[in-house]
Amino acid sequence: MDKEKLSYILSQFRIRGDILVYRWIPSGHINEAYYAAVYDGKEIYQLLVQRVNTYVFRDPVGMMGNIDRITEHIRAQERAMEKRRRLHFRHTAERKNYLVLKNGVVADEATVDFQDKDVEFWRVYNFIEYSTSYETAGGNPEVLKMSGKAFGKFLRQLQDFDAGSLMESIPHFHDTRYRLNAFFQAVAEDPLGRGKEAAREIEIIRDNRAFGCTLCEQIDRGELPIRVTHNDTKTNNILFDKDTLDPLVIIDLDTCMPGLACYDFGDTIRFAACTAEEDQPEGMSLDLQLMKAYTEGYMSEAKNILSEGEIASLPIGAAVITLELASRFLLDYLVGDKYFRIDYPEQNLRRAQAQLKLFEDMMRHMERMKEIVADCR
């Protein structure tokens, strides 16, 4: 994106001034993001500017409605926090927290097709000052413990929010039964003939299909309450105080929707309490010490609101989510890498292989995982 276009986008959010610096932010699989610093003659504003991927988020207007309500609910509980250290989305003159462009000019969302390549969906929010984030925990138990506190607090802050009032920004996002059905349909169709390269991985998923549906069956039986969940609980979606490591704010709320507490808990264990990168099956295993650190932080904030069934579901959720994501990576590989951004042709296959190694290690250590959760109550 060039400077002229950035200036036009910012002006629509009533942000005017000189752009002192801007740069593309390369992290993240889904959205396109930029950092910008703007000087209006009196003050420098640091901002994050994002183009939302509307292939992934088919109803971006509804998604931004979710975000607006959730952030306002949390901000009402944190009035004492310094304003610049709270998450705040900028609004247009029409009080919208988003901007729709078609062929580079403002368009009415009611008149456009978000799957049209000429349509863009943008948003702008404040850059949290004196903060830092971690792409991974880097094997640091303290980062994991503080991450657990952040997401445990997030669950607690939203315990009285009506999860059923939120729209599903990605339908069936953690409906593992649905995900596995879609996966095996892709396996049967094998549109690019890639199935033979993933035969072993396909069989592992097939052998564990029934386990993958465990949480769906518990939902069907009404055994687990539906809560507001973040659904992308990576360490890089938390901003920490640079000096104290205290968690300040959780970002990337695109996938906030109704779900299970164990989805969020499990996804962090999958992503951060492991011994290799997400696409590196070599050396991939579960790090029980990191899991313990995260669980201690999480339970310190959330244990008093979780039911007995929810507490029991936490380690199961980690394994289910890991299997689910393996199926999603492998499905994307089979159909031509349409969903997850890749840096090399076999990356989604490698991601699936790594997640399956982690899943198998989780299953071997399931009893120890349950003990860790019990010890942190």
Number of C-alpha atoms within 10 A of each C-alpha: 9 8 12 9 12 15 17 16 22 23 14 17 22 13 19 15 18 13 19 12 12 19 14 14 14 10 11 14 11 16 18 16 19 17 17 21 17 20 16 12 9 7 9 14 16 21 21 20 23 19 18 19 19 19 15 16 20 16 15 23 19 15 21 19 15 21 21 16 13 19 17 13 15 16 17 9 10 12 10 8 11 8 12 13 17 20 18 18 19 19 18 17 11 9 9 16 21 24 23 22 17 18 10 13 13 15 16 10 17 9 7 15 13 21 13 11 11 12 19 22 19 20 23 26 17 19 20 21 14 13 19 16 17 14 13 16 21 15 16 14 18 15 25 29 22 22 32 29 23 25 30 24 19 20 23 18 18 16 15 11 17 12 17 13 11 19 17 20 22 17 11 11 15 20 15 24 20 13 20 23 13 15 23 16 12 18 21 10 13 15 12 10 11 16 21 11 11 17 11 12 20 20 11 14 20 15 11 13 18 12 15 25 18 16 24 16 14 14 14 9 9 10 14 23 15 16 20 25 24 26 25 20 27 23 24 20 19 22 24 25 17 14 9 8 16 16 22 20 18 22 15 17 20 19 19 23 27 23 23 23 26 24 25 23 27 24 22 25 30 28 23 29 28 24 19 20 17 20 17 17 19 13 13 21 21 26 19 17 16 23 25 22 22 27 28 22 23 25 22 16 19 22 17 10 14 17 13 11 12 18 21 15 23 23 28 23 25 26 26 29 26 27 27 27 21 27 29 22 22 28 28 19 27 24 18 14 18 13 18 16 13 13 8 7 11 12 20 27 24 21 22 30 25 23 30 25 22 29 24 18 17 25 17 12 14 16 11 14 22 16 12 19 19 12 11 15 13
